[in-house]
Amino acid sequence: MKLGRLNHIGVATPSIAKSIAHYRDTMGATVITEPFDLPEQGVKVCFVDTPTASGMNGTQIELIEPYNESSPINGFLAKNPAGGQHHLCFEVEDIDAARAHFEGLGKRILGPTRIGAHGTPIFFLHPKDMMGQLTEIMETPKVDGGH
Amino acid sequence: MKLGRLNHIGVATPSIAKSIAHYRDTMGATVITEPFDLPEQGVKVCFVDTPTASGMNGTQIELIEPYNESSPINGFLAKNPAGGQHHLCFEVEDIDAARAHFEGLGKRILGPTRIGAHGTPIFFLHPKDMMGQLTEIMETPKVDGGH
């Protein structure tokens, strides 16, 4: 498997509204998407765009707020009430090949492959098998006209 | 202040050698710099390059191992023995203007502005003032010929 683009950094927050204000007013972000719910994943999310030398297609910050009482990020927020860095998400060209790669290495995969916040298939790997990093693997979106 | 490029994600590790093997063999990274010591900062670091659509200038992963017993990341590793995500680093055009911006907002800055791993001035902001995220601010390197 070849390392793909670092698509986003997941940041858990007790308040997506406060985190948006933080990135806008304190950090100077200019492009932040509207929050939307992912009920099946138990989270509300939005994305903060970051610039590159050539545009605004840098690695995004994904802000993640619990959607309900059974949200998978409630445990993280119980330990980190102010929020904080939660996971890293790398792109791959072929999600099935990537899953087979990690399974072949004996890495624990957390649940089935499912559709993630960008509308492409994703899965998560157990942080204890990934040097302490909760790692999301995401199939690269097929964008018409790409960049 | 305007949000700059997400330069790197700092990842603490008990063993930079094991983390390099992880990023090379498990994650498929192809460009990883040689580790080097930053004794004044109490850390040994190296960088994993990630791709963008147009090349290898994506947000980097900075692997950070303690340099000695007084390393500032020893506390983090005591709580997270396997390692994990430690900080986010954003670029700014003018480090002095950025420092004045954050000071004006009442954000706690951790120590003086100093030279960081990329050879440009940096400072860190207290995670309790930054929605739980230890945040490094770094002046953009002036690269001849750019990219």
Contacts between the chains, C-beta under 8 A, distances in Angstrom:
chain1	res1	chain2	res2	distance
A	1	B	27	7.4
A	1	B	28	4.2
A	2	B	28	4.5
A	2	B	30	7.0
A	3	B	23	7.3
A	3	B	27	5.1
A	3	B	28	4.4
A	3	B	29	4.4
A	3	B	30	6.8
A	3	B	48	7.8
A	3	B	50	6.3
A	3	B	51	7.0
A	4	B	50	7.8
A	4	B	51	6.6
A	5	B	50	6.3
A	5	B	51	5.6
A	5	B	52	6.2
A	5	B	53	7.4
A	5	B	58	6.0
A	6	B	9	7.5
A	6	B	50	4.4
A	6	B	58	5.6
A	6	B	59	5.0
A	6	B	61	7.6
A	9	B	6	7.5
A	9	B	9	6.1
A	9	B	85	7.8
A	9	B	88	6.7
A	11	B	131	7.5
A	11	B	132	8.0
A	11	B	133	6.4
A	12	B	132	7.9
A	13	B	131	6.1
A	13	B	132	7.6
A	18	B	131	6.9
A	19	B	131	5.5
A	22	B	130	7.2
A	22	B	131	4.9
A	23	B	3	7.3
A	26	B	102	7.5
A	26	B	105	6.0
A	26	B	107	7.2
A	26	B	130	7.5
A	27	B	1	7.4
A	27	B	3	5.1
A	27	B	90	6.9
A	28	B	1	4.2
A	28	B	2	4.5
A	28	B	3	4.4
A	29	B	3	4.4
A	30	B	2	7.0
A	30	B	3	6.8
A	48	B	3	7.8
A	50	B	3	6.3
A	50	B	4	7.8
A	50	B	5	6.3
A	50	B	6	4.5
A	50	B	59	8.0
A	50	B	90	7.6
A	51	B	3	7.0
A	51	B	4	6.6
A	51	B	5	5.6
A	52	B	5	6.2
A	52	B	52	6.6
A	52	B	57	7.4
A	53	B	5	7.4
A	53	B	57	7.0
A	53	B	146	6.7
A	53	B	147	5.9
A	54	B	54	6.8
A	57	B	52	7.4
A	57	B	53	7.0
A	58	B	5	6.0
A	58	B	6	5.6
A	58	B	58	7.8
A	58	B	59	6.7
A	59	B	6	5.0
A	59	B	50	8.0
A	59	B	58	6.7
A	59	B	59	4.2
A	61	B	6	7.6
A	61	B	88	7.9
A	80	B	132	5.6
A	81	B	132	8.0
A	82	B	127	7.2
A	82	B	128	6.4
A	82	B	131	6.2
A	82	B	132	3.7
A	83	B	131	5.1
A	83	B	132	3.9
A	83	B	133	7.4
A	84	B	127	6.9
A	84	B	131	7.8
A	84	B	132	3.6
A	84	B	133	5.8
A	85	B	9	7.8
A	85	B	85	4.0
A	85	B	86	7.9
A	85	B	87	8.0
A	85	B	88	6.9
A	85	B	132	8.0
A	85	B	133	6.1
A	86	B	85	7.9
A	87	B	85	8.0
A	88	B	9	6.7
A	88	B	61	7.9
A	88	B	85	6.9
A	90	B	27	6.9
A	90	B	50	7.5
A	102	B	26	7.5
A	105	B	26	6.0
A	107	B	26	7.1
A	127	B	82	7.1
A	127	B	84	6.9
A	128	B	82	6.3
A	130	B	22	7.3
A	130	B	26	7.5
A	131	B	11	7.5
A	131	B	13	6.1
A	131	B	18	7.0
A	131	B	19	5.5
A	131	B	22	4.9
A	131	B	82	6.1
A	131	B	83	5.1
A	131	B	84	7.8
A	132	B	11	7.9
A	132	B	12	7.8
A	132	B	13	7.6
A	132	B	80	5.6
A	132	B	82	3.7
A	132	B	83	3.9
A	132	B	84	3.6
A	132	B	85	8.0
A	133	B	11	6.4
A	133	B	83	7.4
A	133	B	84	5.8
A	133	B	85	6.1
A	146	B	53	6.9
A	147	B	53	5.5
